[in-house]
């Protein structure tokens, strides 16, 4: 009968959570300048309360369902379960303290492991789909005609997706006829002005050239154009470029048809480019190292010793080690970087961080396990007479040990289940409102933490209670 109101309360809690989430999703908290309004605070409070009620109601519903299933258990198991329930009820203070300690430890460890695993998986999935190419090879300039066939012949390389580009450093001198010093002065002198200056100089300091006149579609930069147009084969040798759309913002305010004059780092070669389009770096799905993108014939003379050829390859992930070994033999001076390398570095950093934080958080769980061991030991001392009476009326050591294991197993299940439900809710809330990304909840990890907690709790209870449940009734009742 208690299952019906539990499910009704669960429905009400979930409805409140959905309404709160819908309300928060329409509020841009990052743009609030006068503090968080009262309505937002109320919404957050309602959402948190709904989340808490949802977790509590789920636990209550599961406990009610478990109680209903006890009715169908064998007589021996039913007796052990009822005695375990009675012992938990008459030692509420001790049971509450044990549950609290266990809850804190599982919550801390679960939060670190589940959130860390979710962040790691999200980063790996993002890097795996962020770029259309997953291997990048850097060599000296001037050898594209011989290098491209070598790269296409390497193991696992998709020969129809190789892109070659020349990247070099440049130094801007004029923007739309204005001296670069005048443009920088207009950005201000305060901390924000200095940051804007650095951003502008960085945006104008890297140029990238493609063989746009070759007729190969892969020699046209794969960028998302926001304004104007992309480069075409007719732009070869004309000085036409596409640039980052950050240059459209005031006070730079460049537009299609404006010119950019740059020199090489030594100041000996000068080129004037005409802007035909602006691309969005945030919407571009491929790796684009340059901010000023044009024809390789106009970009290469600006490079000198600073110019490098970059080849973008699409390779089978399983073949990357063989690809690297082949390139080490064919192009010993080339630098090879893959997305897999970046994934491994990030995984190593996150794994070390997760291990360190888990080791710290595990102290709380160890404290909870010590409290459980102490509680079981005290209970065995207090129940010596009860154990003797139970054995004298037919109970065996196994049935008494089962009663102790059920009692502490229930404590482990309740403490771990509530903690993990709150962890899952917190991770979902963080991913929705703070990180603005979808963090994947590793279900096997959640189930593993729950099972491991219950298993360790039951094992500790068994080790502590083993000797006490083996006492003969005569030894306990001799002086009664």
Number of C-alpha atoms within 10 A of each C-alpha: 7 11 15 11 12 19 15 11 18 21 14 15 23 17 14 21 23 15 16 20 18 12 15 18 12 8 11 9 14 7 8 10 7 6 8 11 10 9 11 15 11 12 19 17 13 18 23 18 15 22 22 18 19 24 23 20 20 19 18 18 20 15 15 16 13 11 13 14 11 15 10 10 12 9 11 11 16 16 15 21 22 16 17 21 15 12 17 18 12 10 11 11 11 16 18 14 15 24 23 15 20 29 24 20 24 27 24 21 25 25 21 20 21 24 24 18 21 19 20 20 18 16 16 19 12 11 15 15 13 16 17 16 22 23 24 19 19 19 20 15 18 13 10 17 8 9 16 15 12 14 22 18 13 20 19 18 20 16 16 10 15 21 23 23 27 30 28 24 23 28 21 23 19 18 23 19 11 14 13 19 12 11 16 19 12 13 18 14 13 9 9 11 15 15 13 16 19 13 13 18 15 14 19 23 20 19 27 28 25 25 23 23 19 12 12 11 15 16 22 24 25 18 21 17 19 15 16 15 16 23 24 17 16 11 16 19 16 14 21 23 28 25 28 19 20 18 17 15 10 10 11 18 13 20 19 17 14 14 21 24 20 24 21 22 18 11 12 8 14 15 17 19 23 20 24 21 22 27 24 16 19 8 11 16 16 18 17 17 15 21 22 24 33 34 28 23 18 20 27 24 15 26 23 15 11 15 22 20 22 23 21 23 24 21 22 14 15 11 13 20 12 13 21 20 14 17 20 14 10 14 17 11 12 16 14 18 14 19 19 17 14 13 18 12 12 15 17 12 12 16 16 12 14 19 13 13 15 17 12 13 20 17 14 20 21 14 16 23 22 17 18 27 23 16 18 22 17 13 17 20 13 11 15 18 16 15 24 20 16 16 20 14 9 9 15 16 19 12 18 22 20 20 22 26 23 21 24 28 22 21 24 27 21 21 25 27 26 19 25 25 21 20 22 21 17 16 22 19 18 16 18 16 14 10 13 10 13 14 23 17 17 16 11 9 14 20 13 12 20 21 16 14 23 21 15 14 24 22 16 19 25 19 13 18 22 17 12 19 23 15 15 15 18 13 11 15 15 8 6 6
